Amino acid sequence: MKNQRTRDAVSQARAPSSGLGVSETTWERPSSSGIPASPGPHRSSLPPTVNGYHVAGTPAHPPETAHMSVRKSTGDSQNLGSSSPSKKQSKENTITINCVTFPHPDTMLEQQLLKPTEWSYCDYFWADKKDPQGNGTVAGFELLLQKQLKGKQMQKEMSEFIRERIKIEEDYAKNLAKLSQNSLAAQEEGSLGEAWAQVKKSLADEAEVHLKFSAKLHSEVEKPLMNFRENFKKDMKKCDHHIADLRKQLVSRYAAVEKARKALTERQRDLEMKTQQLEIKLSNKTEEDIKKARRKSTQAGDDLMRCVDLYNQAQSKWFEEMVTTTLELERLEVERVEMIRQHLCQYTQLRHETDMFNQSTVEPVDQLLRKVDPAKDRELWVREHKTGNIRPVDMEI
C-alpha cells in the first residue's frame, strides 16, 4: 500500500511543522532581579500552512456546524500582560475547523496540488462536509469510504443481475429442449417433413448452446464478480478505524492546546495584576510574588509549546496517513472499475459466441428449406400411395 510513489507524494506535500499560532502566549523567562523587564522579541509563531498543503476550491467560509478557531501571529514584540492600544493589529494566519488547522483564506499562499490535473482523492477531501442527514459534519475521508462501500454493493448487485440472466438462460434452454420433443406436425412427409424435423432438432441444439452459455456466465462473469474482494468490507472497516483513531488523537491534542492556552492566559493575567501592585507599592513580598508568577507563566508557556508541538505531530501523522490511504482507495477504485469492465466485456464476447452457435443450429434448417420441392414431394407420395392410374371412361349402351 505504502509504495514509493505514495511516499514521494507525501514528502512533496510536507512542509515545516505548522498549525496553531500562539500569539496570545507570549512570555519570557524570569530575569535575575525580581523586577519584571520588558519582554524582548521572543515569541512563538508558526507558519500558516498545514503541511504545505491547501485544497484548491476549499470554501472561504467553513460549514456553519464546524467548530472554528482563528489564531493570529504577532507582528512585533508586545509588552507582557499589557493591553496597550498601541499594539499593532496582527493578521489572521490560520483557522482551525473541527480541530484541523488550515491556512486562513484571507492570508494564505496558493498551494500546489499533490497530483495536478488528475482530480485525485488526495487533493480534494481534507475539509469536513455538512451532513445532509443531520446537523453534524461528515469527514472527507468518510465520503471516500462510503464511495468504496457503494462500489462494492454495486459490484454485488451486478453479480446478482448476471445470476438472474443465467436463470433466464437455463429456463429458456429447458423449455427449448422440452419443445423439441413435442410431437406436433410429426407426420409431415417429404422434403418439407425433413425440414420440419430439422427445425425441432435445432431447438434441442439451441437449448444445448444456451446451457453452455449459462454455465460460462456463471464461471466467467457471475462468480468472479461475486467473489472479488470478499473481505473488502472488513478491510475498509479497519482502514476507517485507523484514520478515525488518528483524527480522535488530533482532537485530543487540540483540546490540550486550548487548555494550555487558557492556563497561560490566566498566568499572564495573574502576573499583570502583581506587576500593577508592584508599581503601586514596592515590597519584598510583592517581588517574591512576581517571581513566583513569572515562573508559573513561563511554565505555562512551555506547556503550551509542548502541546502545540504534539498537536502538530498528530496532525502531520494524520496528514501522511490521509494521503497514503486516499491514494490507495483511488487505486482500489480504478482496479474495481477495470475488473468489472473486463468481465462485462467477457459477457458480450460470450453473447456473440452464443449468437454464432445459434446461427449454426439453424443453418441445416436453411439448407433443407432450400431443398423443399413440392413437385418432388408429390411424386414420392403418389408413388407410395397411388391406387391406380387408369382413368374412368363413359359407359357404353
N, C-alpha and C positions, 0 to 999 in steps of 0.2 A: 504494500500500500504506500509506504513512505519511500518512494523511489527517488532517484537523483533529480528528476525533473521537478518533483514536488519540493524537494529541499532547496533547489535553485530558486523557485518561485517565492518561497518563504524568505530566503536570505535577501533577495532583491527587494522585498517589501519591508524588511526590518530597518528601523532607524534607531537612534539612541533612545533608551527607555524614556517614555513620556507618559503624560496622563494628567494628574491632578496638580494644578498650580497651587502654591501655598503662600500667596501674598499676604493673607491675614495672619501668617505665622512667623513674622519677622521677630527675631530675638537675638540676644548676644550673651556671651558668657560673662560671668562676673569679673570686674577688674580687681586689682589688688586692694583698692580702697573701698569703703562702704558707700561712697557717693556714686550714684549712677552717672555714667558718662553717656554722651550722645552716641548712639549706635552708629557704626560705620556702614559701609555699603553692603555688608554681608547679608545675603538673602537667599532664599530658596525658590527658584522659579524654574519650571520645566518646559521643554519645547511643546508647542501647541498641537503637535500631531500625535496620532495613535499609530505607533509602529510605522510611521511614514506613509500611512495608507488613508485614502479618502475615497469613499464610494461616490462615483460620479452620479449625479441625479438625486442624491440624498436630499430630502426636503429641508429647506432652511428652518422651518418650524416643525418640531417633532410632534408626534401624536399627543392629543390633549391628555390622554391617560398615562403618558410616560412620566416617570419621575425625573425631573431635570434639576441640575445644579450647575451654575456658571461660576467658573473660577477666573481670577484675574492675576496677572503677573505684574509686579511693581515696576514702575518706570524709573524710579530713583530711590535713594535711601529715604527712610522716613523715621521720625523720632518714635522710639518705642513708647507705647502707651499714650501717645499724643493723638488727638483728633483735630489738629490744627487745620483750618480751612485752606491753608496754603499748600497742602498736599496735592500733587498732581493727580488728575483722573487717569486711571490706567485702562488699557484696552482689554476687552474680554478675549482671551485666547483659547479657552476650551469650554466645552459644555458637556455635562455628564447626563446621559439619558439611560434610565434603568441600570445605573451603576457601570455603564460603559462610557468611557471618555472619548469624545470626538473633538476635532478642531472646531472652533466656533465659526459658523457660516459667514460671519461678517469680517473675519480677520484671517481665515485660513488660506494657505497657499494651495494651488492646484496640485493634486496628487496623480501620479501615473498609475493607470490600471495595471493589475498584475498580468493580465492576458488581453491586451488591447485588441479590438475588432472581433473578439471571439464570443462575446456575451457569456463569459464563463461564470459559473456559480460562485467562484471565489471572489468575484468583484462586486456583486450586487445584493448581498444578503447579510450585511453587517448590522443594520438597524432592526429594531423590532417593529411590527406592524399591528395596527389596531385590529382587535379580534371582532369580526363582523357578527359573531355569535354572542358577544357579551361586552362587558366594559373593560376588559383587560387587554393585554397585548400578546401577540404571538411572535416568538423569536424567528429571525430569518432562517436559522438552521432548521427549525421545526417545519417551516414551509417546504424546504427541500426534502425533509424526511417524509412528509406527507405525500409529496410527489412520487418518491420512490415506492412507498407502500401502495399508492394508487396504481402505479405501473405494474406492480406485482399482481394486484387484483385484476387489472385489465388483461394481463397475460393468462391468468386463471380462467377468466370469462371467455377468452378466445379459445382456450383448450376445450371448455365446455361446449362452445359453439361447434367446434370440429367434431366433438363427440355426438352432437345431435345430427350433424351431417353424415356421420358414419352410420348412425341408426337408420336414417332415411335410405342410405345406400343398401344396408342389409335388408331392410323391409322390401325395398324395391326388387332386389335380387331374389328374395324369397317368393315374391308374387310373380316375377317373371318365370321362375322355374316351375311354379305351380301352373301357370297359364300354358306353359309349353307342353304340359301333359294333358291338356284339355282335348277331348275327342271331337269337338265341333268341326264340321266340314271334313272329317276324316275320310269320307267316301268319295271325295272329289277324285276324278280319274284323269289320265292322260298327262300331257306336259304341264297343264295347269295344276293338276294334283301334285305333281312333283315339286312345283314351285311353292305350293301351299305347305307341303310337308317341310320344305326348307325354311319357310317363314317361321314355323313352330320350332324347328331346331335352332334357328338363330336366336330365339328368345332364351333358350337354355344356354347357348354360348354367351349371350349378353349378360345373363344372370351370373355366370362364372366371372366375367370381366368385372362386374360391379362388386362381387365378393372380394376379388383380389384388390380392387381399388379401395374398398373399405378397410381391408387388412393393412394396406400400405399407409393409409391415412392415420390409422391408429399407431403404427410403429414409427412412422417417419415424421408425423406432424403433431398429433394429439399428445402422445406420451412425452416427447421432448418438451413441448410447451408446458405440460403439467409438472414435470419433474425439474425444470430449470430452476436452480437456486431453491431447493427445498427448504433450507434453513435460513432463507433470506430475512424473514420477519425477526427471527431471533438475533441475527447479525445486526439488523437495523436497531433493534432494541438496545443491544449492547452499545452501539455507536451513540444512540440518543442519550443513554445514561452517562457515557463518558463526557460528552460535551456539556450535558446538564450539570454534572458534578463540577466541571471547570467553571461554569457560569455561577454556580452556587458559591464556590470559593471566591470568585470575583466579588459577589455581593457581600460576602462576609468581610473581605478585605476593605471594601468601600465603607462599610459600617464602622470598621475600626478606624479608618481615616477620619470620618466625621466625628467620631467620639474623641479622637486625639485632638482634632481641630478645636472642638468645643472646650476641651480641657485646657488647651493652650490659651484660648481667648480668656478663660476665667483666670488663669495665672497672670496673664498680662494685665487684666483689669485690676487684680489684687496688687500687682507691682505698681501700677499707675496710682492707685489710691495711696499706697505707702509713700510713693515719691512726692505726692502732693502734701502729705503730712510732714515730710522732711522739710519741704520748702517753708512750711509754717513755723515749725519748731525743730531745732536740731537737738537730738538726744542720742545717747548710746543705744538705748532700746530701739529707737526708730532705725538707726543704722543697721543693727542686727536683724531687725525685721526685714529690711530691704535686702540684705544679703541672702536671707533665707528665701524671700520671694523671688529673687533673681535666680537662685539655684533651681527652684521649682519651675520657674518659667523656662529656663534653659533645658531642664529635663523634659518638660512638656514638649518643647521644640524638637528635641532629639527623638522623642517618642513619635511625634508626627512624621518626621523624616523617615523613621524606620517603617512606619505604617504605609507611607506613600510608596516607599521602595518595594515593600511586599505587595502592595496593590499593583504596581507596575509590572512586577514579576508575574503575578497571577494573570494580568491582562495580556502580557506578552505570550504566556503559555497558551491561553485561550485562543489568541490570535493565530498562533502557529498551528494548533490543532484544527481550528476552523478552516484554514487554508488547505491543510493536508486532507482533511475529511471531505470538504466540499469538492475538491478535485477528484477524490476517489468516487464520490457519489456521481459526479459528472461522467467519469469513466464507466461506471456501472450502468448508467442510463444509456450511454452510447452502445454498450455491449448488449443490453436488453433489446433495444430497438433493432440492432443489426441481427440478433438471433431470431427475432420474430419475423423480420423481413425475409431472411433466408428460408425459414420454414414455410412461410406463405408462398414464396417462390416455388418451393418443393410441392406445395399443394397444387399450384397452377400447372406445374410440369406433369404431375400425376393425372390431373384432369385432362390435359392434352393427350397424354398416352391413352387414357380411357376412351377418349373420343376416337382415337385411331383404331383401337381394338374393337370398339363398337362398329366402326365403319367396316372393319374386316369381317364382322359377323354377317353383315347384310350384303356383302359382295357376292357370295354364292346365290343369294336370292335374286340379285340383279341379273346375274348370268342366266339363271333358269327362266326368269321372266322374259328375257330377250328371246329365249328359245320356244316360248309358248306359241304353238301353231294350231289354231282351231281346225284347219283342214286336216292336218295330220292326226289330230286327236279324234276327229270324226271317222277317219279311215280306220284307225285302230279299233275304235269302238264298234264300228259296223262289222268289221271282220270277226270280232269276237261275239257279237250278239245278233248277227243277221239271221233272219228267219226264212229268207228266200228272195231270189232276185227275179222270179218270173212274175210279170205283171198280169193283172186280170184283163180279160177281153170280153166283147159283147156276147151275149148268149144267142145262139142260133135257134131258128124255129125247126 
